Amino acid sequence: MKSPPHTHSDPVRQSAARWSAALVGGPADLLDFLIPLWAGTALGLDAAVIGLLVAAELFVSFAARFPAGLLADIWEHRNIAAAGAALYGISCVGYALSTGPTMAFISAIFGGIGGALLWVSLRAIVSESVGSDSFAFPKLMTWQETGSWVAFVAGLTLMGSLNFQGVFLAASGACFVAVAMIAAAPRRPSKLPEPGESNFPTQRLRPMLIATALTSLAEAAIGLLLLLHLQRAFELDVVSIALVFLPGAIAMSIIPRPAHQLTMRIGRRRVAAIASLSSATFAFALAFAPSPLLIAAMWILSAAAWAAIIPIEQSVVAEVSGDRAGKGFGLYESARLAGAGAGALIAGVSYESTSWQVACILFAVVIAAGAIVTPWAVRRAGVTNHPSHEATPNITPTVFVSEEMNTPVPQVREPEDNQEETKIAKSKTSNSELTGLGWHLLIFAIAQIALAFMGLSWIVDSFSTNDFGEHLSSGGRPDLEGIPSFLAGAGKIWVIVFVIDVIWTLVAGRKSNQSPKEQEQ
């Protein structure tokens, strides 16, 4: 039996959810990267205590995921999301004020609870619009991943002048901005379901939870293996390692929408299979990659695969869960954390006990299994294989007469009111994409001006020459190292990504405003 369809959600509510995902998700990813370094250098903790600190937040977050989902089905989603963002902001303040392990562990507990409340409720908010916008979860991933790599660039930029404490406080500020945005969003347009009002489709959802755990296991394992290999085999420092991962992170912020358009054409099961096999190929090739530059290029391909698979998983969970999206995403988030924890553990053990090549090939096989498991999970969930951009309109069959055969030919024509609604929806989508491009332009301009003042702008270097009359852009900046080198490289990558984003948005916007006949021509 199908779950009840979702009602249309307020656009302001959806926008607040995406902004919150960027404002909290970015600092959260940055802190996951910085906390082990901070705990060792600022607090002087040994490796065992640092491991316990990281594990404490993960354990609390895992334990709180399912209860958070049950709360999301009882209370207003935006209130739970605001509470989660506030708790995470408090945890950032706690880290900034910590002088010993006790305060750090308390902050980790607050962060674990806050993350559970935030992510379950945010995904439940986004699930409200899947009936009218199949791009809902690709959009969420785009915003979340954009927030992540922007936070990394900003955090590493501020690290030199503000140190760890300043970065933690800046992250807290971003979280409280998210609190204000999500709390001010409109209420849910439909009433919340009563507990026990409908039977939850556990049997239909379980296969997708298995596929999600497998995806998370593979993603966490290959990421940790890559980090260890860059650190030990190539002897790269932290900034250089971050620069290797950065192109893939940017790719994950721009690929979800194009990947979803491909999904609408060839189907969820086929896209999931292709993405899994592509990622498995990367993992296998990684075993024999000769340089960090080639690894960075291949990591982009792997990131593209995750950017295609993860929105498919989330959309299926939303469609199956129906009005009980809180419980559905509580289970989903639990499966993701369990898979990620197992993947990190297995990757660490395999890296120490076997060779690098054997570990990569082992996880390539695991990732390739997703080409079977994820399509099977989509099929068992009972959802449509080809999602449409909008909810299916009410259409009226009309009979036309063929001039050549002089026989009636049944065709389908949308009523005029539905045609008008479709035009309005396309116009809103195009305007939304242009608005997103405008924000990207503003952030890009501010960042590039800042880089120019610091003497790290690739654009300025492209028109400059060194003492020998050579263009700096042709030979790079060998005079830079550490964080300045990272920022110069990040700025160059951002310029390329921005140009691609502008071209893609303009082309996609033009196509969306064309009629089907114009698109065929």
C-alpha positions as CSV (number, residue, x, y, z in Angstrom):
1,M,0.0,0.0,0.0
2,K,1.4,3.4,-1.0
3,S,2.0,6.0,1.7
4,P,-0.2,9.1,1.5
5,P,1.2,11.8,-0.8
6,H,3.0,14.8,0.5
7,T,1.4,18.2,0.4
8,H,3.0,21.1,-1.2
9,S,5.4,22.9,1.2
10,D,5.9,26.6,1.5
11,P,9.0,27.8,-0.7
12,V,10.2,30.0,2.2
13,R,10.1,27.0,4.5
14,Q,12.2,25.0,2.0
15,S,14.6,27.8,1.5
16,A,15.1,28.2,5.2
17,A,15.8,24.4,5.4
18,R,18.5,24.6,2.7
19,W,20.1,27.7,4.3
20,S,20.2,25.9,7.6
21,A,21.8,22.9,6.0
22,A,24.6,25.1,4.6
23,L,25.1,27.2,7.7
24,V,25.3,24.3,10.1
25,G,26.5,21.5,7.9
26,G,29.6,23.5,6.7
27,P,30.9,24.3,10.2
28,A,30.0,20.7,11.3
29,D,32.2,19.2,8.6
30,L,35.0,21.7,9.4
31,L,34.9,20.9,13.1
32,D,35.0,17.2,12.4
33,F,38.3,17.9,10.6
34,L,39.7,20.4,13.2
35,I,38.7,18.9,16.5
36,P,41.2,16.0,16.6
37,L,44.0,18.6,15.7
38,W,42.7,21.1,18.3
39,A,42.5,18.5,21.0
40,G,46.1,17.4,20.4
41,T,47.7,20.8,20.1
42,A,45.5,23.1,22.3
43,L,44.5,20.7,25.0
44,G,47.5,18.4,24.8
45,L,45.3,15.2,24.8
46,D,46.9,11.9,23.8
47,A,45.6,9.9,20.8
48,A,43.5,7.6,23.0
49,V,41.6,10.4,24.6
50,I,41.1,12.2,21.2
51,G,39.7,9.0,19.9
52,L,37.2,8.8,22.8
53,L,36.2,12.4,22.2
54,V,35.4,11.8,18.6
55,A,33.7,8.5,19.4
56,A,31.6,10.2,22.1
57,E,29.9,12.6,19.7
58,L,29.3,9.9,17.2
59,F,27.8,7.5,19.8
60,V,25.5,10.2,21.2
61,S,24.4,11.3,17.7
62,F,23.7,7.7,16.7
63,A,21.7,7.0,19.9
64,A,19.7,10.3,19.5
65,R,18.8,9.8,15.8
66,F,15.8,7.5,16.2
67,P,14.2,9.4,19.1
68,A,14.7,12.6,17.1
69,G,12.7,11.0,14.3
70,L,9.9,10.1,16.6
71,L,9.8,13.7,17.9
72,A,9.7,15.1,14.4
73,D,6.4,13.1,13.8
74,I,4.9,14.7,16.9
75,W,6.1,18.3,17.0
76,E,6.6,21.0,14.4
77,H,9.7,20.2,12.3
78,R,11.1,23.7,12.3
79,N,11.1,23.9,16.1
80,I,13.1,20.7,16.4
81,A,15.5,21.9,13.7
82,A,16.0,25.2,15.4
83,A,16.7,23.4,18.7
84,G,19.2,21.2,17.0
85,A,21.1,24.1,15.4
86,A,21.1,26.0,18.8
87,L,22.6,22.9,20.6
88,Y,25.2,22.6,17.9
89,G,26.0,26.3,18.2
90,I,26.3,25.9,22.0
91,S,28.7,23.0,21.5
92,C,30.9,25.2,19.3
93,V,31.0,27.8,22.1
94,G,31.9,25.0,24.5
95,Y,34.9,23.9,22.4
96,A,36.1,27.5,22.2
97,L,36.0,27.9,26.0
98,S,37.4,24.5,26.8
99,T,40.6,24.3,28.8
100,G,40.5,20.6,29.6
101,P,38.9,17.3,28.5
102,T,35.8,17.7,30.7
103,M,34.4,20.7,28.9
104,A,35.4,19.2,25.5
105,F,33.4,16.0,26.3
106,I,30.3,18.0,27.4
107,S,30.5,20.0,24.1
108,A,30.7,16.7,22.2
109,I,27.5,15.5,23.8
110,F,25.7,18.7,23.0
111,G,27.0,18.5,19.4
112,G,25.8,14.9,19.0
113,I,22.3,15.7,20.3
114,G,22.1,18.9,18.2
115,G,23.2,17.1,15.0
116,A,20.6,14.4,15.5
117,L,17.7,16.8,16.0
118,L,18.8,19.1,13.2
119,W,19.4,16.6,10.3
120,V,16.4,14.4,10.9
121,S,14.0,17.4,11.1
122,L,15.6,19.2,8.1
123,R,15.2,16.2,5.9
124,A,11.6,15.8,7.1
125,I,11.0,19.4,6.1
126,V,12.4,18.8,2.7
127,S,10.4,15.6,2.3
128,E,7.2,17.8,2.5
129,S,7.9,19.0,-1.1
130,V,8.9,15.7,-2.8
131,G,5.4,15.4,-4.2
132,S,5.7,18.7,-6.1
133,D,9.5,18.9,-6.7
134,S,11.6,15.8,-7.3
135,F,14.7,18.0,-7.1
136,A,14.1,18.7,-3.4
137,F,16.9,16.4,-2.1
138,P,19.4,17.2,-4.8
139,K,18.9,20.9,-3.9
140,L,19.5,20.1,-0.2
141,M,22.7,18.2,-1.0
142,T,23.9,21.0,-3.2
143,W,23.5,23.6,-0.4
144,Q,24.9,21.3,2.2
145,E,28.0,20.5,0.2
146,T,28.5,24.1,-0.8
147,G,28.4,25.1,2.8
148,S,31.0,22.5,3.6
149,W,33.7,23.5,1.2
150,V,33.0,27.2,1.7
151,A,33.4,26.6,5.5
152,F,36.7,24.8,4.9
153,V,38.1,27.6,2.8
154,A,36.9,30.3,5.2
155,G,38.0,28.3,8.3
156,L,41.5,27.7,7.1
157,T,41.8,31.4,6.0
158,L,40.8,32.5,9.5
159,M,42.9,30.0,11.3
160,G,46.1,32.1,11.0
161,S,44.6,35.2,12.6
162,L,41.8,33.9,14.8
163,N,43.3,30.5,15.8
164,F,41.1,27.6,16.9
165,Q,39.0,29.6,19.4
166,G,38.1,32.2,16.8
167,V,37.1,29.6,14.2
168,F,34.9,27.8,16.8
169,L,33.1,31.1,17.7
170,A,32.6,31.9,14.0
171,A,31.1,28.4,13.5
172,S,28.8,29.1,16.5
173,G,27.7,32.4,14.9
174,A,26.7,30.6,11.7
175,C,24.7,28.1,13.7
176,F,22.7,30.8,15.5
177,V,22.0,32.5,12.1
178,A,20.5,29.2,11.0
179,V,18.4,29.1,14.2
180,A,16.9,32.5,13.4
181,M,16.2,31.6,9.8
182,I,14.5,28.2,10.5
183,A,12.6,29.5,13.5
184,A,11.2,32.4,11.4
185,A,10.0,30.0,8.6
186,P,6.3,29.4,8.1
187,R,4.6,26.5,10.0
188,R,3.9,23.2,8.3
189,P,1.0,23.6,5.9
190,S,-0.7,20.4,7.0
191,K,-1.4,19.0,10.4
192,L,1.1,16.6,12.0
193,P,0.1,12.9,12.0
194,E,-1.0,11.5,15.3
195,P,1.2,8.7,16.8
196,G,0.0,5.4,15.6
197,E,-2.4,7.0,13.1
198,S,-1.0,4.9,10.3
199,N,1.2,1.8,10.1
200,F,4.8,2.7,9.3
201,P,6.0,0.8,6.1
202,T,9.0,-0.8,7.8
203,Q,9.2,-3.8,5.3
204,R,9.3,-1.5,2.3
205,L,11.9,0.8,3.9
206,R,14.3,-1.9,5.3
207,P,16.1,-2.7,2.0
208,M,16.9,1.0,1.4
209,L,18.3,1.2,5.0
210,I,20.6,-1.7,4.1
211,A,21.7,0.0,0.9
212,T,22.2,3.3,2.8
213,A,24.5,1.6,5.4
214,L,26.5,-0.1,2.6
215,T,26.9,3.3,0.8
216,S,28.0,5.0,4.0
217,L,30.4,2.2,4.8
218,A,32.1,2.5,1.4
219,E,32.2,6.3,1.4
220,A,33.7,6.5,4.9
221,A,36.2,3.7,4.3
222,I,37.5,4.9,1.0
223,G,37.8,8.5,2.4
224,L,39.8,7.3,5.4
225,L,42.0,5.1,3.3
226,L,42.7,8.0,0.9
227,L,43.6,10.3,3.9
228,L,46.0,7.8,5.4
229,H,47.6,7.1,2.1
230,L,48.2,10.8,1.3
231,Q,49.6,11.4,4.8
232,R,51.9,8.3,5.0
233,A,52.8,7.4,1.4
234,F,53.1,10.9,-0.1
235,E,53.9,12.6,3.2
236,L,51.5,15.5,2.6
237,D,50.7,18.0,5.3
238,V,47.1,18.8,6.4
239,V,46.7,21.7,4.0
240,S,47.9,19.7,1.0
241,I,45.6,16.9,1.9
242,A,42.7,19.3,2.1
243,L,43.6,20.6,-1.3
244,V,43.4,17.1,-2.8
245,F,39.9,16.6,-1.3
246,L,38.6,20.1,-2.3
247,P,37.8,19.5,-6.0
248,G,35.7,16.5,-5.0
249,A,33.9,18.5,-2.4
250,I,33.1,21.2,-4.9
251,A,32.0,18.6,-7.4
252,M,29.5,17.2,-4.8
253,S,28.0,20.7,-4.6
254,I,27.3,21.1,-8.3
255,I,26.6,17.6,-9.6
256,P,23.3,16.6,-7.7
257,R,21.0,18.6,-10.1
258,P,22.5,17.3,-13.4
259,A,22.7,13.8,-11.9
260,H,19.0,14.1,-11.0
261,Q,18.1,15.2,-14.5
262,L,19.9,12.0,-15.7
263,T,17.9,10.0,-13.2
264,M,14.6,11.4,-14.6
265,R,15.7,10.2,-18.1
266,I,17.1,6.7,-17.4
267,G,15.7,5.8,-14.0
268,R,16.9,5.5,-10.4
269,R,18.0,1.9,-10.6
270,R,20.2,2.4,-13.6
271,V,21.8,5.6,-12.3
272,A,22.5,3.9,-8.9
273,A,24.1,0.9,-10.7
274,I,26.2,3.1,-13.0
275,A,27.3,5.4,-10.1
276,S,28.3,2.4,-7.9
277,L,30.3,0.8,-10.7
278,S,32.0,4.2,-11.4
279,S,33.0,4.6,-7.8
280,A,34.2,1.0,-7.6
281,T,36.4,1.7,-10.6
282,F,37.9,4.7,-8.8
283,A,38.6,2.7,-5.7
284,F,40.3,0.0,-7.8
285,A,42.4,2.6,-9.7
286,L,43.3,4.3,-6.5
287,A,45.4,1.4,-5.5
288,F,47.8,2.2,-8.4
289,A,47.6,6.0,-8.6
290,P,51.1,7.4,-8.9
291,S,50.5,11.0,-7.7
292,P,48.3,13.2,-5.6
293,L,47.2,15.2,-8.7
294,L,45.8,12.0,-10.3
295,I,44.2,11.0,-7.0
296,A,42.5,14.4,-6.8
297,A,41.1,14.0,-10.4
298,M,39.8,10.5,-9.6
299,W,38.3,11.7,-6.3
300,I,36.1,14.0,-8.4
301,L,34.7,11.0,-10.2
302,S,34.0,9.2,-6.9
303,A,32.3,12.4,-5.5
304,A,30.1,12.5,-8.5
305,A,29.0,9.0,-7.9
306,W,28.0,9.8,-4.3
307,A,26.2,13.0,-5.5
308,A,24.0,10.8,-7.7
309,I,23.3,8.0,-5.2
310,I,22.6,9.9,-1.9
311,P,19.7,12.0,-3.2
312,I,18.1,8.9,-4.7
313,E,18.3,7.2,-1.3
314,Q,16.8,10.2,0.5
315,S,14.0,10.7,-2.0
316,V,13.0,7.0,-1.7
317,V,13.0,7.3,2.1
318,A,10.8,10.4,1.9
319,E,8.3,8.8,-0.6
320,V,8.0,5.5,1.4
321,S,7.7,7.2,4.8
322,G,4.9,9.6,3.7
323,D,3.7,11.7,6.6
324,R,5.9,9.7,9.0
325,A,9.1,11.2,7.5
326,G,10.5,11.9,10.9
327,K,10.7,8.2,11.8
328,G,11.8,7.3,8.3
329,F,14.8,9.8,8.4
330,G,15.5,8.8,12.0
331,L,16.1,5.3,10.8
332,Y,17.9,6.6,7.7
333,E,20.3,8.7,9.7
334,S,21.0,5.8,12.1
335,A,21.8,3.6,9.1
336,R,24.2,6.2,7.7
337,L,26.1,6.6,11.0
338,A,26.3,2.9,11.6
339,G,27.7,2.3,8.1
340,A,30.2,5.2,8.4
341,G,31.4,4.0,11.8
342,A,31.9,0.4,10.5
343,G,33.6,1.7,7.4
344,A,36.1,3.8,9.3
345,L,36.9,0.9,11.6
346,I,37.3,-1.7,8.9
347,A,39.4,0.7,6.8
348,G,41.7,1.4,9.6
349,V,42.2,-2.2,10.5
350,S,42.7,-3.2,6.8
351,Y,45.2,-0.5,6.2
352,E,47.4,-1.6,9.1
353,S,47.0,-5.4,8.5
354,T,47.2,-5.6,4.7
355,S,48.8,-3.7,1.9
356,W,47.4,-0.5,0.4
357,Q,46.5,-2.2,-2.9
358,V,44.6,-5.1,-1.1
359,A,42.6,-2.6,1.0
360,C,41.6,-0.6,-2.1
361,I,40.5,-3.7,-4.0
362,L,38.6,-5.0,-1.0
363,F,36.5,-1.8,-0.8
364,A,36.1,-1.6,-4.6
365,V,34.3,-4.9,-4.4
366,V,32.1,-3.6,-1.5
367,I,31.3,-0.5,-3.5
368,A,30.5,-2.5,-6.6
369,A,28.0,-4.5,-4.6
370,G,26.0,-1.3,-4.4
371,A,25.2,-1.8,-8.2
372,I,23.0,-4.7,-7.1
373,V,21.9,-3.7,-3.7
374,T,20.7,-0.2,-4.3
375,P,18.6,-1.0,-7.5
376,W,17.1,-3.9,-5.5
377,A,16.2,-1.6,-2.6
378,V,14.5,0.9,-5.0
379,R,12.5,-1.9,-6.5
380,R,11.4,-3.3,-3.1
381,A,10.5,0.2,-1.9
382,G,7.7,0.2,-4.5
383,V,8.4,3.8,-5.7
384,T,8.5,5.0,-9.3
385,N,11.8,4.3,-11.1
386,H,11.5,7.5,-13.2
387,P,10.8,10.6,-11.0
388,S,9.2,13.6,-12.6
389,H,10.1,17.2,-11.9
390,E,6.6,18.0,-10.7
391,A,3.6,16.1,-9.4
392,T,1.6,14.4,-12.1
393,P,-0.9,17.0,-13.4
394,N,-4.6,16.3,-14.1
395,I,-4.8,15.7,-17.8
396,T,-7.7,15.3,-20.1
397,P,-7.5,12.9,-23.1
398,T,-8.5,14.5,-26.4
399,V,-9.1,12.9,-29.8
400,F,-7.4,14.4,-32.9
401,V,-7.9,13.3,-36.5
402,S,-4.8,12.4,-38.4
403,E,-4.7,14.2,-41.8
404,E,-2.7,11.4,-43.5
405,M,-4.6,8.3,-42.2
406,N,-8.0,10.1,-41.6
407,T,-8.3,8.1,-38.4
408,P,-8.8,9.3,-34.9
409,V,-5.5,9.4,-32.9
410,P,-5.8,9.6,-29.1
411,Q,-3.6,12.2,-27.6
412,V,-3.3,13.8,-24.2
413,R,-3.5,17.5,-23.7
414,E,-3.1,19.4,-20.5
415,P,-6.0,21.7,-19.6
416,E,-5.3,25.4,-20.0
417,D,-5.1,26.0,-16.2
418,N,-2.6,23.2,-15.8
419,Q,-0.6,24.6,-18.7
420,E,-0.6,28.0,-16.9
421,E,0.5,26.3,-13.7
422,T,3.3,24.6,-15.5
423,K,4.5,27.8,-17.0
424,I,4.4,29.5,-13.6
425,A,6.3,26.6,-12.0
426,K,9.0,26.7,-14.7
427,S,9.3,30.5,-14.2
428,K,9.7,30.0,-10.5
429,T,12.4,27.3,-11.0
430,S,14.3,29.5,-13.4
431,N,14.1,32.5,-11.1
432,S,15.2,30.3,-8.2
433,E,18.3,29.1,-10.2
434,L,19.1,32.7,-11.2
435,T,18.8,33.8,-7.5
436,G,21.2,31.0,-6.5
437,L,23.6,32.2,-9.2
438,G,23.4,35.7,-7.8
439,W,24.3,34.6,-4.3
440,H,27.1,32.5,-5.8
441,L,28.3,35.6,-7.7
442,L,28.2,37.7,-4.5
443,I,30.2,35.2,-2.4
444,F,32.6,34.6,-5.2
445,A,33.3,38.3,-5.7
446,I,33.9,38.9,-2.0
447,A,36.2,35.9,-1.8
448,Q,38.2,36.9,-4.9
449,I,38.6,40.5,-3.7
450,A,39.9,39.2,-0.3
451,L,42.3,36.9,-2.1
452,A,43.5,39.8,-4.3
453,F,44.3,41.9,-1.3
454,M,46.3,39.0,0.2
455,G,48.2,38.5,-3.1
456,L,46.7,35.1,-3.6
457,S,44.3,35.7,-6.5
458,W,44.7,33.4,-9.5
459,I,42.8,35.9,-11.6
460,V,45.3,38.7,-10.8
461,D,48.2,36.4,-11.3
462,S,46.9,35.5,-14.8
463,F,47.5,39.1,-15.8
464,S,50.8,39.5,-13.9
465,T,54.4,38.6,-14.7
466,N,57.3,37.7,-12.5
467,D,60.8,39.2,-12.6
468,F,61.6,37.1,-15.6
469,G,58.6,38.3,-17.6
470,E,56.8,35.0,-17.3
471,H,53.1,34.8,-16.5
472,L,52.5,33.5,-13.0
473,S,49.5,31.6,-14.1
474,S,51.6,29.4,-16.4
475,G,54.0,28.2,-13.7
476,G,51.9,28.4,-10.6
477,R,53.0,29.9,-7.3
478,P,56.1,27.9,-6.2
479,D,56.8,30.6,-3.6
480,L,53.7,29.7,-1.6
481,E,53.3,26.8,0.8
482,G,51.0,25.8,3.6
483,I,47.7,27.7,4.0
484,P,48.6,30.4,1.4
485,S,49.2,27.7,-1.1
486,F,45.9,26.1,-0.2
487,L,44.0,29.3,-0.6
488,A,45.7,30.1,-4.0
489,G,44.8,26.7,-5.3
490,A,41.3,26.8,-3.9
491,G,40.7,30.2,-5.6
492,K,41.8,28.8,-9.0
493,I,39.5,25.8,-8.7
494,W,36.6,28.2,-7.6
495,V,37.1,30.3,-10.7
496,I,36.7,27.2,-13.0
497,V,33.7,26.0,-11.0
498,F,32.1,29.4,-11.2
499,V,32.4,29.6,-14.9
500,I,30.9,26.2,-15.3
501,D,28.0,27.1,-12.9
502,V,27.2,30.3,-14.9
503,I,27.1,28.4,-18.2
504,W,25.1,25.5,-16.8
505,T,22.5,27.8,-15.1
506,L,22.0,29.9,-18.2
507,V,21.7,26.9,-20.5
508,A,19.4,25.1,-18.1
509,G,17.3,28.2,-17.6
510,R,16.9,28.7,-21.3
511,K,15.8,25.1,-21.8
512,S,13.3,25.2,-19.0
513,N,11.5,28.2,-20.6
514,Q,11.2,26.4,-23.9
515,S,8.3,24.4,-25.1
516,P,8.9,20.7,-25.8
517,K,8.8,21.4,-29.6
518,E,11.4,24.1,-29.2
519,Q,13.7,21.8,-27.2
520,E,13.4,19.1,-29.9
521,Q,14.5,21.7,-32.6
